[in-house]
């Protein structure tokens, strides 16, 4: 299974960077699968043979073309990414958060439709895709299908994988900056010493994390394409940009704005850089082409959803979101690195500092949401992107200073251990299901199409993913605001663990019969045919 999924990455590495470090290989593979789903949907048959042919064929071709083992530095990065993935996947019974339950349900829809999803039943009663990005659920669906995992395990591993890939992405992006092994180490360290993106694990933000991974790697590849007029880097940039748009578009949108300003400033200083800018425009056009099947499904969101986004942007667009998302340590380290770089080689600080300032401005512009596409520019997600310029400054500050690098590494290792230990505790606390919940759900026998009354934020959120049945309090998503109807539930479920402290299930009571109980987990049959519940996408 792993070799099949990595096949496209092996081939693309052989084509795009045969003499470079192989660190990006798994990220390239993930990007291909995210994009491929939308093109497979256009075929008149299921994804079984397209996936097998693409995976096996690209693997064989890549091995023939590459003919070498991965370099030790890349292998070490992959080992760290694998440890992050395995630790997270074993830290909870289910992937934490309501969002994780919804993403796993969507992965089930993708898999059961053989890569041809036409809507979102049973998660939402919607028979169109409405431009919903399927990137991270696609990887979960492939894991479930190829590895034969049940949906609880597939959800865990599919979400944990995103956090391993973001480690790979930052290592690759910082390595591209100067091409040193130190860049790999600092890229890995940047993820481990910050609160986010790893903190997204605690609430189910794997698509955000995977989108950040694609976006950071894409920006670094685009920078290489511009500086060196490198067509292969431009192709990698296009691939990552497309995958980012198909996963979670915030990072790609933010970096696109930053790149436009930086590019304009560079051209004002040196018109000789026009060739590189043309290459980036070609990469952008290629990325749009790769996304074409997805773009055809995009529709405007409901006005209530747009109003909710604008209100949330105004509330979160403030400078204190930076330490809240990153922690004080990366920000202090970045300031110290800036001082060190300015004292040694001020010219090296221009790009990282400019990028950091532009990202901060994008955070603050949420107050007015004046830029086109502001609905995609989430201030808290953009704040996480500051890790990239901080890592670039840190690299240049520590380059050729092995003793200082070793001392910093020891201090950051201690900090990372304390910080990420708390992350694991929070993730366990926000995992919605207990053993008792899972046993009750496994024993439940619900007819096809049976709506289940549930609480928002307990194990009932996992019913669409684990049982394939709809619930009356589904995951809230702004793309589906305006969805309202009344339904008759045939069952009700109350979970043993309610991290959000919500209990709106009316059973036990008139019209309810207890069917199963274990610990605090309860399943009821609804015997009152007149009982109806309002289903609303926003509450």
N, C-alpha and C positions, 0 to 999 in steps of 0.2 A: 504493500500500500504506500509506504513512504517513498519508495523509489518511483512509483507511478506519479505521485503528486509532485515530486521533485524534478521529474523529467523535463518539463518546459524550462525550468531554471537552468538545468545542465546545458541544454541546447543554446539558450540565450546567452549564457555566460561564454560558451565557446564562440558564439558569433560576435558578441558585443565587447567582450573584454578577455580574450584568450590568454593574454600575458599579464593580466592584473590579478590582484587578490580575488579569491572566489567568495568573499564574504556576502555579497548581495544575492548569491544563488537562490536561497530559499525565498527571499522576498520577490525576486523575479518570477519564480514559480507561482507564488500566491497571486501576483498581479495577473498572470496569464489566466488562471482559473477564474478569477473574478470577472475578467473581460469576456472570457469564452462562454460563460453561461448565457449572456445576452445574445450571442450569435447562435448558440445551440438552440435557443428558443425559436429561431427562424426555420429550423429543419423540421421535416414532416415526421420525424421519429424521435424516440427517447434518447437520453444522453448516454446510455450504456456503451454503445460502440464508439461514439465520438470521444468519450472520456478515455476509454481503453486505448484507442488508436493514438490520440494525442499524447497521452502519458507514456505509453510504451515506445511509440515512434520517436518522440522527442528525446527520450532517455537514450535509446540506441544511437540516434544520430549525434547527440551531444557527446557521448562517450567516444565515438569514433573520431569526432573532430577535436576534442579537448586533449585526450591522451595524457593526462597527468593527474596526480593526486592534489587535493586542496592544500594550500599553504598552511603552515602551523598556526599563524595568527588568525586566519579565518576559522580554522577548526576550534580554536579556543573560544572565539566569540560564539560559535554555534553551541559549544558546550555550556557556556553561561546561559544562553537563550533556552537551551533544553532544560537546564536546572530550574529556571524561572517557570517554564511551562509545567514541568512535572510537579513542582512544589505547589503551585496554584491549583492544579487539577486534583491534588490530593488533600487540599486544605478545607474542603467543604463537601457536603453531600450533593448539593446542586450548585450550579453557578449562581453567585449572589445577585440579588436585586430583581425587581419586577421586569426591568428591561431584558435581563438575561433570559427569563422565561419566554418573553415575546420573541426574541431573536431565535431561540431554539424552536419555537413553534413555526416560525417562518422557514427555518431550515428543513423542518419536517415537510412543509408544504412543497418546497423545492424538490426534495428527494422523492416524495410520493407522486409528484407530477412528472417524474423522470426529466427534470430540468426544464419543464415547460409550465411554470406557474402562470396562471391567468388571473389570480385574485388572492385573497387572504383568508378564505374560510379554512378552518373553523375559528381562527383568531379574531377576525372581524368579518362581518357579513358584507363583504365587498368583492365584486367580481371584476376588478380591474387593478392594475398595479399602481397607477397614479404617480409614477416617477419615484417610487420607493426604492432606495438603493439596497441591493441584495448582496453586497460584497462579502461581509463577514458570515451571514447565514449560508452562503454558497460553500465556504470552506467547511463549516460544520456539517452541511449535508453530505459533502464528499467524504468526510471522515466517517460519518455514520454508515454510508453505503459501502465504501471500500473496506472499512475495518469491521463491519458487522456489529457496531456498538449499538446499545439501546439509546433512547433519546436523553436519558439522564446523563449517561457517560459522554455521549457525543456533545451535549451542551457544555459539560465541564471542559472537555479537551478542546472543543472549538473556540471557546472563549479564552482559555488559558493560552492557546496558540498565538492569539493576537499580541499578547504581552511578550512572548518570546520574540516575535517578529519585530516589535518596536525596538528591542535591544539590538537586533541585527541592523535595523535601519539607521539608528543613530551611530553605531560603530562604522557603518559604511559611509555615511554622510561626512563624519568628521575625518575619516581616513582620506576621502577625496580632497579635503582641504589642502593638505601638504603631502599626502602619500606616505605617511610614516606609520610605524607600528604603534607609536604613542597615540595617534589618532584613533585607532581601534579601541585602545584602553580607555581613553577619555570619553568616547562615544558610549561605551558600556557604562562607565561610571556616571555619566550624566543622567541616565535613566534610573539607576539604582539609588542615587543620593537625593532625588527629587520626590516630592509627594506624588505628583501626577507626571506621566500617564499611568503608572502602576496602580494608583489609587482608584482609577476607574473600575478596577476589578470589583470593588466593594459594592457597586450598584448596577453592574451589568453594562458598562460602557465600552465593550470590546470593539464595536464598529468605530467609535471615536478614536480608540487607540490604533486600530489598523489604518484608519484614514490618516492619522498623524504619521504613522510609519511610511506609508506611500508618499505623503506630501513632503516629508523631510528628505527622503531619498531622491524624490523627483527634483526638488530645488537644488540639491547638491549636484545631481547629474546635469541639470540645466546650466549651473554655474561652470561646470567643466566644459560643456559644449560651447559656451560663450567665450571663455578664456582661451581655449585651445582650438577652437573651430573643429570640434570633435563630433563627427556625424554619429558615431556609435553612442556617445553619451547623450546626444540629442534624442536618439531613438529610445534609450532607457528613460529619459525624462518624459517623453510622450507616454510610454507604457505606464509609468508610475502615476502620472497625472490622470490618465484615464481610469486606472484602478482606484485612485483616490476619489474621483468624482462618483464612481459606482459603489463606493463604500460609505463615505461620510465626507461631504464636500467642503467642510469648514476650512481644513488646512490648505487644500488646493486653492480655494478662493482667496484666503489671506495671503498666501505666498504669491499668487498671481498679481495682486495689488502691489505688494512689495517689489516684485520683480519689475513691474512696469515703471515704477519710480526710479529704481536703481538703474535700469536700462537707459532711461531717458537721461539721467545724470551722467552716466558713462559716455553716452554718445555726444553730449554737449562738450565733454572734455576731449574726446578723441573720435573723430569721424571714421577713423580706420577700423573701428569695431562694428561697422555696419554689417560685415559678413556674418559675425557671430549673432547679431540680432536677427538677421534673416533666418539663420538656422533655428533659433528659438521660435520664431513665428511658424516655421514649417513643423516643428515639434507640436506646437499648440494645435495646428490644423489636423495633424495626424491623431492627436489625442481625441479631438472632437469626432473624427471619423470612427475611431474605435468605440466611442460611446453612442454612435448613431442609433442602434436599436433601443437603447435605454432612453435617449432623448425623445424618441417618438412617443413614449408613455407619460412624459411629464405633463402635469396639469396644474393650473393655479390652485393654491390652497384656499380653503374657506375663509371669508373675511374675519370670522372670529378667531381662526388660527393665526392670521396675520396680525391681528390686534394683540393677541397673547404674546407673540414673538416680540413685537415692538415694546410692550410693557416690560417683558423680561430683559430685553437688551438695556433699557434705561436703568433698571434696578441693578444689573450686574456690571455695568461699564464704569469701573472705578479702579484706582491704582491698587487698592488693598486686595484685589483679586489675584495680584501677582504672588505675594507670599502665601496667600491661602492655597493656591494651586501648586506652587513649586516648593514651598518651605523657605525659611530664611537662609539656610546654608548655601543653596545654589546661587542665590542673589548676592550674598556676601562674597562667595568665591568668584563670581563674575566681576564684581567691583575690584577685588584684589588683583585679578588677572588683567583687568583693563589698566590699572596703574602700572603693573609690571610691563605690559606690552608698550604702553606709551613711553616708558623710560628707556626701553631697548630699541624698538622699531615702530615709531608712531604710525607709519604708513600701513602697517599690518592691521591696525585697529579700525581702519576706515570702513571696510565692508561690514564686519560684525556689529560695530556700533550703529552704523546706518540702519542695518536690518533690525536691530533691537529697538531703535527709536521708532521705526515705522510700525513695528508690531505693537508697541505701546500706544501709538496713535490709533491703530485699528481697534484696540481694546476700548479706548476712550470714545471713539466715534459712535459707539453704541448708544451714547446719550442722545444723539440726534438722528442716527441711522440714515445719514444723508447719502451714502454711497449706494450705487446700484448693487443689488444683491445683498443688502445688509442683513436680510433674513438668514443668510448663511454665516454671518460673521459673529459667532458666539464669543463674547469677551473672555469667558473662562477657558474655553478651548484654545483661543489664540494665545492666552497667557502662557500656556504650556510650551508653545513654540519658541519662547525665549530661551529654552534650554539649548537650542541649536547655536545661536550666536554666542551664548555663554561658553559652550563647549569649544567653539573655535578660538575664543580669546584664551581659554584655559590651556589649550594646546600650545599656542604661541608663547604663553607665559612660561610653560614648563619645558619647552623644547630645549635640548642641550643642557638641562639642569637635572641630572638623574637623582641627586640627593634630595633636592626639593620635591621632585615628583614622588619619590619613595615615601617621604614624610607625609605629604598630602594624601597619598594612597592609604596609609595606615589610618589617618584621622577619618577619612571619608568611609573607609570600611566599617569602622565602629559606628559612625552615624547611620550608614545604610542598614546595618544590622538592627539597630534600635527602631528606625523608622519603618522598615518593612515588616518587622515583627508585629508592630501595631496594625499594619495593613492586613496581615493575615487574620488577626483577631477580629477586625472590623468586617472582613469578608465573611468569616464564619458566623458572626452575629447577624449579618444581613442575608444569609442563605435562608430562603423562605420555607424550606421543607425539612422535617425531621424524619427519623426512621419510622415513627408511627404514621406520619402523613403518607409516606411512600408505600407502606404496607396496605393502608386503607385504599389508596388509589390503585394499587396493583390488583386488589381483590374486587374493585368496583366493576359492575357489569351494566353498562349504560347503552341504551339503544342508539342506533345511528341518528345523528341530528339532535340528540337530547341536549337541551340547554341546561347548564348547571349554575344555580345561584351560588355566588361566592363572595368572599371579602376581598377588597383590593389590598393586596400586600401580604397574603398568606399563601400556603402551598396550593390553594385553588388556582393561582396564576399559572401553575404548571399543567393544568388539565388539558389545554389545547396541545401542548407539546408532548405530554406523556400518553394521553388517552385519545387525542384527536377529536375532542368534543368542545363546543363553544361554551363560554362563561358569560355571565351577565355583567361582570365588572372586568372587562379586558384591559390590557395595557393602554395607557393614554398616550396618543401620539398626535402631534399637531397636524400632520398630513391628513388626518381623518376627522378633524373637527367638523361638525355639521351632521355627523352620522347619528340619527336618533330613530328609535323604534321601540315598540313594546313586544316582549317575547314571553312565552309560557315555559318556565323551567320544569323539567320532569324530575330534577334532583337538586339537592343543596349540599354543599360541602363547607365545613368549617375546619380550618387548619389548626394544628396544635400551637404553632408559633406565629405571632403577628408582630413583626418588627415595626410596622407603621401604626399599630394600636387602633386598627379599624375593625369594627364588628357590626356589619349591617345585615347579616343573614338572619332571617326571621324564624328559622327553625332552631330548637324545637318550638312547636306551636301548632295552632289549628292548620290542618291540611298537610302536616308533615308526619312521616313515619320513619323512625330510626332504622337504618339498614345495616350500618357498620359503625363500630366505635373501637378505637384503640388509643389509650391515653387521652389526649385532648383532641384528637382527630376524629371527626364525625361525618358520616355520609347519610343523608336522608333521602327518602323518596317523597316526591310531592304528589299528593293524592287529590288535591283540590284543583279541578280542571279550570276553575275561574281565576286562579292566581296568575297574575302577570307582573312583569318587572320591566321598568324602563331601562333601555340600553342607550347609553350616551357616550360619545367619544371624549367628552370633556366634563369635568366635575369640579 
